[in-house]
Amino acid sequence: MYRDSEQVFDSIFLSYNKILNRFHSLGVTTKHGKEIKHIDLRKAIDVMLKKHPTCRWRSEKIRSRKYFVLVEGYIWLNQVYFQKEKSLIDADVDFFENRIKQYEELLKIEHKENWWNEDMDIKQLCKYFNIKDITVRKAIKKMCDCGFEKYKFLVNEKVVISKEGVEWICKNVFKQKYLELLEEYKMELTELYIEAGYPYDNFFHKN
């Protein structure tokens, strides 16, 4: 019975030691190809918490001296932090896109991506992305150089970017903004997942 309970818990959250054991058995290593040690894992989890605090992937340390990490957080560590094929931001975006798809399929929710509903001028783009004018203009130039000049036009002598262009710039230049949108939507799905009766950030008093 205890073994069965432990297996159930392991499908929801893992201790640091169990995460290390899984990484070692899978041959997951640091960026330099070395075996992942506790210090490496703690650093990775610090990055995880800093980048995605709303995901609630790590337990609070209350009763025990141990922290526990949700399996979803473990998957992030494996597929994002310790992977070596992509940049961290690209792997992060891919991770959230995939998790969103999985949540939508499980919850039988149709995907509706309507974050870019209006055209924007330079000033609006600066506010939307929280960046300087010159940086926005460089992004627009990159968009045009990539063959999407059709997304740029003039209105009353002001440069305006179509909603399709705003989407392109968000996904291809200012990816952190896109990642924030993905995370916010993913957590909306997570709350629906919890409402449907699935365990998420419930550590069953083990912490």
CORSUL-V525996 format. One record per helix or strand. SS is the DSSP state (~ for helix, > for strand). FROM is the first residue (numbers start at 1). TO is the last residue. Records with the same first field share a line. If there is no record, write none. Layout:
# CORSUL-V525996
SS->FROM-TO, FROM-TO
This chain:
# CORSUL-V525996
~->2-10, 16-26, 38-51, 53-55, 71-81, 88-107, 122-129, 133-145, 149-151, 163-172, 175-195
>->13-15, 29-29, 35-35, 58-58, 68-70, 120-121, 152-155, 158-161
